[in-house]
Amino acid sequence: MSWKIRRDGERYYVDANTMPGAQKALHLAAAAPELLEALELVVSFIDAGQGTWTIEDQNKARAAIAKAKGEEQ
């Protein structure tokens, strides 16, 4: 595997197609808005009493939403 690195002024850029794991990260980042929207919908069902998740699962979902919105504590 080769790494393609280029420099533009003071910044260095790496070709994501050649980095291990980069494609997976790019796909996850591309799906993030839809994942957040789906998770918010699930939590709204839980809040309305239409879900059977454990408190731990609910807390994980809410923490993930907060992290995605930059509201994590």
Distance bins in CASP14 RR format, pairs under 12 A and 6 or more apart:
PFRMAT RR
TARGET T0000
AUTHOR 0000-0000-0000
RMODE 2
METHOD distances of the structure
MODEL  1
1 15 0 0 0 0 0 1 0 0 0 0 0
1 17 0 0 0 0 0 1 0 0 0 0 0
1 18 1 0 0 1 0 0 0 0 0 0 0
1 19 0 0 0 0 1 0 0 0 0 0 0
1 20 1 0 0 1 0 0 0 0 0 0 0
1 21 0 0 0 0 0 1 0 0 0 0 0
1 22 0 0 0 0 0 1 0 0 0 0 0
2 14 0 0 0 0 0 1 0 0 0 0 0
2 15 0 0 0 0 1 0 0 0 0 0 0
2 17 0 0 0 0 0 1 0 0 0 0 0
2 18 1 0 1 0 0 0 0 0 0 0 0
2 19 0 0 0 0 0 1 0 0 0 0 0
2 20 0 0 0 0 0 1 0 0 0 0 0
3 12 0 0 0 0 0 1 0 0 0 0 0
3 13 0 0 0 0 0 1 0 0 0 0 0
3 14 1 0 0 1 0 0 0 0 0 0 0
3 15 1 0 0 1 0 0 0 0 0 0 0
3 16 0 0 0 0 0 1 0 0 0 0 0
3 17 0 0 0 0 0 1 0 0 0 0 0
3 18 1 0 1 0 0 0 0 0 0 0 0
3 19 1 0 0 1 0 0 0 0 0 0 0
3 20 0 0 0 0 1 0 0 0 0 0 0
3 22 0 0 0 0 0 1 0 0 0 0 0
4 12 0 0 0 0 0 1 0 0 0 0 0
4 13 0 0 0 0 1 0 0 0 0 0 0
4 14 1 0 0 1 0 0 0 0 0 0 0
4 15 1 1 0 0 0 0 0 0 0 0 0
4 16 0 0 0 0 1 0 0 0 0 0 0
4 17 0 0 0 0 1 0 0 0 0 0 0
4 18 1 0 1 0 0 0 0 0 0 0 0
4 19 0 0 0 0 1 0 0 0 0 0 0
4 22 0 0 0 0 0 1 0 0 0 0 0
5 11 0 0 0 0 0 1 0 0 0 0 0
5 12 1 0 1 0 0 0 0 0 0 0 0
5 13 1 0 0 1 0 0 0 0 0 0 0
5 14 1 0 1 0 0 0 0 0 0 0 0
5 15 1 0 0 1 0 0 0 0 0 0 0
5 16 0 0 0 0 0 1 0 0 0 0 0
5 18 0 0 0 0 1 0 0 0 0 0 0
5 19 0 0 0 0 1 0 0 0 0 0 0
6 12 1 0 0 1 0 0 0 0 0 0 0
6 13 1 0 1 0 0 0 0 0 0 0 0
6 14 0 0 0 0 1 0 0 0 0 0 0
6 15 0 0 0 0 1 0 0 0 0 0 0
6 18 0 0 0 0 0 1 0 0 0 0 0
7 13 1 0 0 1 0 0 0 0 0 0 0
7 14 0 0 0 0 0 1 0 0 0 0 0
8 14 0 0 0 0 0 1 0 0 0 0 0
13 19 0 0 0 0 0 1 0 0 0 0 0
14 20 0 0 0 0 0 1 0 0 0 0 0
14 21 0 0 0 0 0 1 0 0 0 0 0
14 22 1 0 0 1 0 0 0 0 0 0 0
14 25 0 0 0 0 0 1 0 0 0 0 0
15 22 0 0 0 0 1 0 0 0 0 0 0
15 23 0 0 0 0 0 1 0 0 0 0 0
15 26 0 0 0 0 0 1 0 0 0 0 0
16 22 1 0 1 0 0 0 0 0 0 0 0
16 23 1 0 0 1 0 0 0 0 0 0 0
16 24 0 0 0 0 0 1 0 0 0 0 0
16 25 1 0 0 1 0 0 0 0 0 0 0
16 26 1 0 1 0 0 0 0 0 0 0 0
16 27 0 0 0 0 0 1 0 0 0 0 0
16 29 0 0 0 0 0 1 0 0 0 0 0
16 30 0 0 0 0 0 1 0 0 0 0 0
17 23 1 0 0 1 0 0 0 0 0 0 0
17 26 0 0 0 0 1 0 0 0 0 0 0
19 25 0 0 0 0 1 0 0 0 0 0 0
19 26 0 0 0 0 1 0 0 0 0 0 0
21 27 0 0 0 0 1 0 0 0 0 0 0
21 28 0 0 0 0 0 1 0 0 0 0 0
22 28 0 0 0 0 0 1 0 0 0 0 0
22 29 0 0 0 0 0 1 0 0 0 0 0
23 29 0 0 0 0 0 1 0 0 0 0 0
23 30 0 0 0 0 0 1 0 0 0 0 0
24 30 0 0 0 0 0 1 0 0 0 0 0
24 31 0 0 0 0 0 1 0 0 0 0 0
25 31 0 0 0 0 0 1 0 0 0 0 0
25 32 0 0 0 0 0 1 0 0 0 0 0
26 32 0 0 0 0 0 1 0 0 0 0 0
27 34 0 0 0 0 0 1 0 0 0 0 0
27 35 0 0 0 0 0 1 0 0 0 0 0
28 34 0 0 0 0 0 1 0 0 0 0 0
28 35 0 0 0 0 1 0 0 0 0 0 0
28 36 0 0 0 0 0 1 0 0 0 0 0
28 68 0 0 0 0 0 1 0 0 0 0 0
29 35 0 0 0 0 0 1 0 0 0 0 0
29 36 0 0 0 0 0 1 0 0 0 0 0
29 68 0 0 0 0 0 1 0 0 0 0 0
31 37 0 0 0 0 0 1 0 0 0 0 0
31 38 0 0 0 0 1 0 0 0 0 0 0
31 39 0 0 0 0 0 1 0 0 0 0 0
31 68 0 0 0 0 0 1 0 0 0 0 0
32 38 0 0 0 0 0 1 0 0 0 0 0
32 39 0 0 0 0 0 1 0 0 0 0 0
32 64 0 0 0 0 0 1 0 0 0 0 0
32 65 0 0 0 0 0 1 0 0 0 0 0
32 67 0 0 0 0 0 1 0 0 0 0 0
32 68 1 0 0 1 0 0 0 0 0 0 0
32 69 0 0 0 0 0 1 0 0 0 0 0
33 39 0 0 0 0 0 1 0 0 0 0 0
33 40 0 0 0 0 0 1 0 0 0 0 0
33 68 0 0 0 0 1 0 0 0 0 0 0
33 69 0 0 0 0 0 1 0 0 0 0 0
34 40 0 0 0 0 0 1 0 0 0 0 0
34 41 0 0 0 0 0 1 0 0 0 0 0
34 68 0 0 0 0 0 1 0 0 0 0 0
35 41 0 0 0 0 0 1 0 0 0 0 0
35 42 0 0 0 0 0 1 0 0 0 0 0
35 61 0 0 0 0 0 1 0 0 0 0 0
35 64 0 0 0 0 1 0 0 0 0 0 0
35 65 0 0 0 0 1 0 0 0 0 0 0
35 67 0 0 0 0 0 1 0 0 0 0 0
35 68 1 0 0 1 0 0 0 0 0 0 0
36 42 0 0 0 0 0 1 0 0 0 0 0
36 43 0 0 0 0 0 1 0 0 0 0 0
36 61 0 0 0 0 0 1 0 0 0 0 0
36 64 0 0 0 0 1 0 0 0 0 0 0
36 65 1 0 0 1 0 0 0 0 0 0 0
36 66 0 0 0 0 0 1 0 0 0 0 0
36 67 0 0 0 0 1 0 0 0 0 0 0
36 68 1 0 1 0 0 0 0 0 0 0 0
36 69 1 0 0 1 0 0 0 0 0 0 0
36 70 0 0 0 0 0 1 0 0 0 0 0
36 71 0 0 0 0 0 1 0 0 0 0 0
37 43 0 0 0 0 0 1 0 0 0 0 0
37 44 0 0 0 0 0 1 0 0 0 0 0
37 65 0 0 0 0 0 1 0 0 0 0 0
37 68 0 0 0 0 1 0 0 0 0 0 0
37 69 0 0 0 0 0 1 0 0 0 0 0
38 44 0 0 0 0 0 1 0 0 0 0 0
38 45 0 0 0 0 0 1 0 0 0 0 0
38 61 0 0 0 0 0 1 0 0 0 0 0
38 64 0 0 0 0 0 1 0 0 0 0 0
38 65 0 0 0 0 0 1 0 0 0 0 0
38 68 0 0 0 0 0 1 0 0 0 0 0
39 45 0 0 0 0 0 1 0 0 0 0 0
39 46 0 0 0 0 0 1 0 0 0 0 0
39 53 0 0 0 0 0 1 0 0 0 0 0
39 57 0 0 0 0 0 1 0 0 0 0 0
39 58 0 0 0 0 0 1 0 0 0 0 0
39 60 0 0 0 0 1 0 0 0 0 0 0
39 61 1 0 1 0 0 0 0 0 0 0 0
39 62 0 0 0 0 1 0 0 0 0 0 0
39 63 0 0 0 0 0 1 0 0 0 0 0
39 64 1 0 0 1 0 0 0 0 0 0 0
39 65 1 0 1 0 0 0 0 0 0 0 0
39 66 0 0 0 0 0 1 0 0 0 0 0
39 67 0 0 0 0 0 1 0 0 0 0 0
39 68 1 0 0 1 0 0 0 0 0 0 0
39 69 0 0 0 0 0 1 0 0 0 0 0
40 46 0 0 0 0 0 1 0 0 0 0 0
40 47 0 0 0 0 0 1 0 0 0 0 0
40 61 0 0 0 0 1 0 0 0 0 0 0
40 62 0 0 0 0 1 0 0 0 0 0 0
40 64 0 0 0 0 1 0 0 0 0 0 0
40 65 1 0 0 1 0 0 0 0 0 0 0
40 66 0 0 0 0 0 1 0 0 0 0 0
40 68 0 0 0 0 1 0 0 0 0 0 0
40 69 0 0 0 0 1 0 0 0 0 0 0
41 47 0 0 0 0 0 1 0 0 0 0 0
41 48 0 0 0 0 0 1 0 0 0 0 0
41 50 0 0 0 0 0 1 0 0 0 0 0
41 51 0 0 0 0 0 1 0 0 0 0 0
41 61 0 0 0 0 0 1 0 0 0 0 0
41 65 0 0 0 0 0 1 0 0 0 0 0
42 48 0 0 0 0 0 1 0 0 0 0 0
42 49 0 0 0 0 0 1 0 0 0 0 0
42 50 0 0 0 0 1 0 0 0 0 0 0
42 51 0 0 0 0 1 0 0 0 0 0 0
42 52 0 0 0 0 0 1 0 0 0 0 0
42 53 0 0 0 0 1 0 0 0 0 0 0
42 57 0 0 0 0 1 0 0 0 0 0 0
42 58 0 0 0 0 1 0 0 0 0 0 0
42 60 0 0 0 0 0 1 0 0 0 0 0
42 61 1 0 0 1 0 0 0 0 0 0 0
42 62 0 0 0 0 0 1 0 0 0 0 0
42 64 0 0 0 0 0 1 0 0 0 0 0
42 65 0 0 0 0 1 0 0 0 0 0 0
43 49 0 0 0 0 0 1 0 0 0 0 0
43 50 0 0 0 0 0 1 0 0 0 0 0
43 51 0 0 0 0 1 0 0 0 0 0 0
43 53 0 0 0 0 1 0 0 0 0 0 0
43 57 0 0 0 0 0 1 0 0 0 0 0
43 58 1 0 0 1 0 0 0 0 0 0 0
43 59 0 0 0 0 0 1 0 0 0 0 0
43 60 0 0 0 0 0 1 0 0 0 0 0
43 61 1 0 1 0 0 0 0 0 0 0 0
43 62 1 0 0 1 0 0 0 0 0 0 0
43 63 0 0 0 0 0 1 0 0 0 0 0
43 64 0 0 0 0 1 0 0 0 0 0 0
43 65 1 0 0 1 0 0 0 0 0 0 0
43 66 0 0 0 0 0 1 0 0 0 0 0
43 68 0 0 0 0 0 1 0 0 0 0 0
44 50 0 0 0 0 1 0 0 0 0 0 0
44 51 0 0 0 0 0 1 0 0 0 0 0
44 58 0 0 0 0 0 1 0 0 0 0 0
44 61 0 0 0 0 0 1 0 0 0 0 0
44 62 0 0 0 0 0 1 0 0 0 0 0
44 65 0 0 0 0 0 1 0 0 0 0 0
45 51 1 0 1 0 0 0 0 0 0 0 0
45 52 0 0 0 0 0 1 0 0 0 0 0
45 53 0 0 0 0 1 0 0 0 0 0 0
45 58 0 0 0 0 0 1 0 0 0 0 0
45 61 0 0 0 0 0 1 0 0 0 0 0
46 52 0 0 0 0 1 0 0 0 0 0 0
46 53 1 0 1 0 0 0 0 0 0 0 0
46 54 0 0 0 0 0 1 0 0 0 0 0
46 55 0 0 0 0 0 1 0 0 0 0 0
46 57 0 0 0 0 1 0 0 0 0 0 0
46 58 1 0 1 0 0 0 0 0 0 0 0
46 59 0 0 0 0 0 1 0 0 0 0 0
46 60 0 0 0 0 0 1 0 0 0 0 0
46 61 1 0 0 1 0 0 0 0 0 0 0
46 62 0 0 0 0 1 0 0 0 0 0 0
46 65 0 0 0 0 0 1 0 0 0 0 0
47 53 0 0 0 0 0 1 0 0 0 0 0
47 58 0 0 0 0 1 0 0 0 0 0 0
47 61 0 0 0 0 0 1 0 0 0 0 0
47 62 0 0 0 0 1 0 0 0 0 0 0
47 65 0 0 0 0 0 1 0 0 0 0 0
49 58 0 0 0 0 0 1 0 0 0 0 0
51 57 0 0 0 0 1 0 0 0 0 0 0
51 58 0 0 0 0 1 0 0 0 0 0 0
51 61 0 0 0 0 0 1 0 0 0 0 0
52 58 0 0 0 0 0 1 0 0 0 0 0
53 59 0 0 0 0 1 0 0 0 0 0 0
53 60 0 0 0 0 1 0 0 0 0 0 0
53 61 1 0 0 1 0 0 0 0 0 0 0
53 62 0 0 0 0 0 1 0 0 0 0 0
54 60 0 0 0 0 1 0 0 0 0 0 0
54 61 0 0 0 0 0 1 0 0 0 0 0
55 61 0 0 0 0 0 1 0 0 0 0 0
55 62 0 0 0 0 0 1 0 0 0 0 0
56 62 0 0 0 0 0 1 0 0 0 0 0
56 63 0 0 0 0 0 1 0 0 0 0 0
57 63 0 0 0 0 0 1 0 0 0 0 0
57 64 0 0 0 0 0 1 0 0 0 0 0
58 64 0 0 0 0 0 1 0 0 0 0 0
58 65 0 0 0 0 0 1 0 0 0 0 0
59 65 0 0 0 0 0 1 0 0 0 0 0
59 66 0 0 0 0 0 1 0 0 0 0 0
60 66 0 0 0 0 0 1 0 0 0 0 0
60 67 0 0 0 0 0 1 0 0 0 0 0
61 67 0 0 0 0 0 1 0 0 0 0 0
61 68 0 0 0 0 0 1 0 0 0 0 0
62 68 0 0 0 0 0 1 0 0 0 0 0
62 69 0 0 0 0 0 1 0 0 0 0 0
62 71 0 0 0 0 0 1 0 0 0 0 0
62 72 0 0 0 0 0 1 0 0 0 0 0
62 73 0 0 0 0 0 1 0 0 0 0 0
63 69 0 0 0 0 0 1 0 0 0 0 0
63 70 0 0 0 0 0 1 0 0 0 0 0
63 71 0 0 0 0 1 0 0 0 0 0 0
63 72 1 0 0 1 0 0 0 0 0 0 0
63 73 0 0 0 0 1 0 0 0 0 0 0
64 70 0 0 0 0 0 1 0 0 0 0 0
64 71 0 0 0 0 0 1 0 0 0 0 0
64 72 0 0 0 0 1 0 0 0 0 0 0
65 71 0 0 0 0 1 0 0 0 0 0 0
65 72 0 0 0 0 1 0 0 0 0 0 0
66 72 1 0 1 0 0 0 0 0 0 0 0
66 73 1 0 0 1 0 0 0 0 0 0 0
67 73 0 0 0 0 1 0 0 0 0 0 0
END
